[in-house]
Amino acid sequence: MINGQKKEIFAAQNLREIVDRFSSNPAALIAEVNGTIVKKAQWDAVSVNDGDTIELVSFVGGG
């Protein structure tokens, strides 16, 4: 699940590949896998598995 919606992803993808596929601005993003925030430096090392829940949270400025 990505942001509360069931999404089909290919096996053996890492978190960076998921972020690149589903986010238009990874620089302003926090990624969470199964309730744990993952630092950007670790995105390549984190494998996404069947049943994982991923939240991609973007920061939006305004006032």
N, C-alpha and C positions, 0 to 999 in steps of 0.2 A: 504494500500500500504506500502510495506517495501522496502526502497532504490529504489523507482521508479518502482517496480514490484508488480503487484497484487498478493497477497498471501492469501490463505484461512487459517483462524485461527478459533479456537473454541471460542464461546462466553464466557464471564466472565473470560478471561485470563488477567493477569496483565502484566505490562511491563517486569518484571523480567523473567516471563515464555517465553515471546517473545524473549528476548535477549538470554536466554539459548538455545532456539530452533534454532535461526538463526545466532548465533555468536559462533565462536570457541574459542575466547579469550575475555570474558566480562571484564576482568581486564583492558584492554587497549582500552576501548570503551566509546564513548559518545552517549547517546540516546536522540533523539529529537522526540517529539510527537506534531503534528500539528504546527510545527514551534517554539516550546518552548523546550529548553534543560531541561532535567529532571535529577536531581542529583541522584546518585546511591542509596543513603539512602532512596529515595522515590520510587524506582522501584516497590517495593511490593505493594505500596498503589495506584499506577496509573493504573486504569482499561483501557483496550484497547477496543474501541467500533467500530462498523461497520462504515466504512467511514473514520476512522482515518488514517493519514499519518505518518509513522514512518521512521525515518532515523537513521541508526546505523553506526557511523563513527569510524573506527579503526585508531589508531596511529601506524605508521610504521617508525622505525628508519632506518637511512641510512646515507650515506655521499658521 
